[in-house]
Amino acid sequence: MKAQSLCETGSDIAVGVLAAMEQYGEDLGGHITKRICRAGVCRKFMTFHILPDQCTGCGDCVDECGEEAILGKRRFIHVIQQDECIQCGACLEICDEGAIVPRRSRQAAMPEKTDTM
């Protein structure tokens, strides 16, 4: 990058980028390739889950979810559909039981079907 720059400004920018990559390379790589935020602050990389032993089935989270990502009937344990969830955290804030918890990173997607030979 630095060697290919045609002007001094481009060269200076390349030095800054290389310094950032050297200091934060592991974190940048985690964000880009693994979709993981080690600091746990990037909401897009979080998932929210309902703890079955704490869910009372009150339905407050279902009512609060604007994306209709939570499934469940009253008095039954609810489930968050990760594909539909936009990680807004509204369900987390509304749950008086503390049954909804964030998880720091997304799980790798599993294939819907596997081919075996």
C-alpha positions as CSV (number, residue, x, y, z in Angstrom):
1,M,0.0,0.0,0.0
2,K,2.8,2.4,1.0
3,A,5.0,1.4,-2.0
4,Q,2.1,1.9,-4.5
5,S,1.1,5.4,-3.2
6,L,1.6,8.1,-5.8
7,C,1.8,11.0,-3.4
8,E,3.0,11.8,0.1
9,T,-0.5,11.9,1.5
10,G,-1.3,8.4,0.2
11,S,2.0,7.2,1.8
12,D,1.1,8.8,5.1
13,I,-2.3,7.2,5.1
14,A,-0.8,3.9,4.4
15,V,1.5,4.2,7.4
16,G,-1.5,5.0,9.6
17,V,-3.4,2.0,8.3
18,L,-0.5,-0.3,8.8
19,A,0.0,1.0,12.4
20,A,-3.6,0.4,13.1
21,M,-3.5,-3.1,11.6
22,E,-0.4,-3.9,13.7
23,Q,-1.9,-2.7,17.0
24,Y,-5.5,-3.8,16.4
25,G,-5.1,-6.6,13.9
26,E,-6.6,-9.3,16.0
27,D,-9.7,-7.2,16.9
28,L,-10.2,-6.1,13.3
29,G,-9.8,-9.7,12.0
30,G,-12.4,-10.9,14.6
31,H,-14.9,-8.3,13.4
32,I,-14.3,-8.9,9.7
33,T,-13.8,-12.7,9.5
34,K,-15.4,-14.1,12.6
35,R,-18.1,-11.5,13.3
36,I,-17.0,-11.4,16.9
37,C,-16.5,-8.3,19.1
38,R,-14.2,-9.2,22.0
39,A,-15.3,-6.1,23.9
40,G,-18.9,-7.2,23.6
41,V,-20.2,-3.8,22.6
42,C,-21.0,-4.3,18.9
43,R,-24.7,-5.1,19.0
44,K,-24.8,-6.5,15.5
45,F,-22.6,-9.3,16.7
46,M,-24.7,-10.1,19.8
47,T,-27.6,-12.6,20.0
48,F,-30.3,-12.5,22.6
49,H,-31.6,-15.7,24.2
50,I,-34.4,-16.7,26.6
51,L,-33.5,-18.7,29.6
52,P,-36.1,-21.5,29.9
53,D,-35.9,-21.8,33.6
54,Q,-36.7,-18.1,34.1
55,C,-39.3,-17.5,31.4
56,T,-42.8,-17.3,32.8
57,G,-44.5,-17.0,29.4
58,C,-45.9,-13.6,30.3
59,G,-45.7,-12.4,26.6
60,D,-44.3,-9.0,27.3
61,C,-41.3,-9.7,25.1
62,V,-43.6,-10.9,22.3
63,D,-45.6,-7.7,22.5
64,E,-42.5,-5.5,22.6
65,C,-40.7,-7.1,19.7
66,G,-41.4,-4.9,16.6
67,E,-39.8,-7.6,14.3
68,E,-42.1,-10.4,15.5
69,A,-38.9,-12.4,16.2
70,I,-40.1,-14.0,19.4
71,L,-42.4,-17.1,19.4
72,G,-44.4,-18.4,22.2
73,K,-47.9,-18.6,23.7
74,R,-48.8,-17.2,27.1
75,R,-47.6,-19.4,30.0
76,F,-45.2,-21.3,27.7
77,I,-41.5,-20.7,27.3
78,H,-40.7,-18.3,24.5
79,V,-38.0,-18.5,21.8
80,I,-36.1,-15.8,19.9
81,Q,-35.7,-16.5,16.2
82,Q,-32.2,-15.4,15.6
83,D,-32.8,-14.9,11.8
84,E,-35.5,-12.4,12.5
85,C,-34.0,-10.6,15.5
86,I,-32.3,-7.2,14.8
87,Q,-30.6,-7.0,18.2
88,C,-32.4,-3.9,19.3
89,G,-32.6,-5.0,22.9
90,A,-36.2,-4.0,23.5
91,C,-37.1,-7.5,24.8
92,L,-34.1,-7.4,27.2
93,E,-35.4,-4.2,28.7
94,I,-39.0,-5.2,29.0
95,C,-38.4,-8.6,30.7
96,D,-39.1,-8.2,34.4
97,E,-38.0,-11.8,35.0
98,G,-34.5,-11.4,33.7
99,A,-35.1,-14.3,31.4
100,I,-33.6,-12.7,28.3
101,V,-29.8,-12.5,28.2
102,P,-27.4,-11.2,25.5
103,R,-24.6,-13.3,24.2
104,R,-21.4,-11.7,23.1
105,S,-21.0,-13.2,19.6
106,R,-23.0,-14.9,17.0
107,Q,-22.7,-18.6,16.4
108,A,-21.5,-19.8,13.1
109,A,-24.4,-20.5,10.8
110,M,-25.1,-24.2,10.4
111,P,-26.1,-25.5,7.0
112,E,-29.8,-26.4,6.6
113,K,-28.9,-29.6,4.8
114,T,-25.8,-31.6,4.6
115,D,-24.9,-33.9,1.8
116,T,-23.3,-37.2,2.6
117,M,-21.8,-39.6,0.2
